[in-house]
Amino acid sequence: MNGGIRRARVVLGFAAMAILGGTFLGAAQARVQSGADDQGARAILRDASGNQLGIVKFSQESGKVLVRASVQGLSPGFHGFHVHANNDPSNGTGCIANSSQPSNTWFVSADGHYKLGSEVHGAHQGDMPLLLLNGTGALDSWATSRFDTDRFAVADIIGKAIIVHALADNFNNIPLGAGSEQYVANSQAAIDKTNATGNAGDRLLCGVVEATG
């Protein structure tokens, strides 16, 4: 009898986990598709085929900016997540890509990371925490993220572009050492790339920041 109760509890436990998991994924997907927003700004994230796969919302609160992001449909794991300069927002949508072309050509119209000076990557005003997508594959992957930043104000990023990258961002982490403690030596080209981009790879999603209030 007790064994039957334990087995029933296990089955019910797995059922509850499945329901909760489905509910959470459904809620994340609803947030991605939602057009509603608080006063502030937002960016609708689309892939190179024009599919909406995410939304990022920004609101000014007590001297900082609250950032809320929901993304789905990418490979599970960490993805670089930045504000890009989009120096010429008048060039159409500011997020230009042709899905029939190589992925390293997508959204180059958004230019480099948003920064005010000569900072290297990791200290750019547009550098934001990694997005971690959960799931077993692109069809059921999702991520939600909520954080605040004082690197920019909402007004500073209107017209800028939000990019989600294919790979994790190393935040300019170039291992240092000497002798047997030294990692494989980096070429200057590799160091320059890390300083500029964090080696986050191709640009998979893009959206221009628009004021909502």
Helices and strands as residue ranges (DSSP letters): H 2-33, E 41-46, E 52-61, E 64-72, E 77-79, E 81-84, G 103-105, G 108-110, E 131-133, G 138-140, E 142-149, G 154-157, E 161-165, G 179-181, H 188-197, E 203-208, E 210-211
